[in-house]
Amino acid sequence: MGIITITSAELQRNFGKYQDAALTNAISITRNGRERIVMLSADEYRRMKRRAREAVRTSDLSEADMQAIARSNMSKRHTHLDDELK
């Protein structure tokens, strides 16, 4: 699934075309050169919503994933969150 970038004016002129295209590709819609919204299929939206609520067990992660997590550094601005674990 790729992403197609168009202007809001282009979307208005060819809404049906991009409505169909959004069934297989995300459509990034810009206004004044800045990305404002993304249009995607209802199925893809539901899939993303379900995925956002999934919990992943550490036992399901690969060794490479676990090593990458171990090597990562948390931004100092999140240090206060450690207090919630105490």
Sequence and secondary structure as in RCSB ss.txt:
>XXXX:A:sequence
MGIITITSAELQRNFGKYQDAALTNAISITRNGRERIVMLSADEYRRMKRRAREAVRTSDLSEADMQAIARSNMS
KRHTHLDDELK
>XXXX:A:secstr
  EEEEEHHHHHHTHHHHHHHTTTSEEEEEETTEEEEEE  HHHHHHHHHHHT    GGGS HHHHHHHHH    
GGGGGGGGGG 
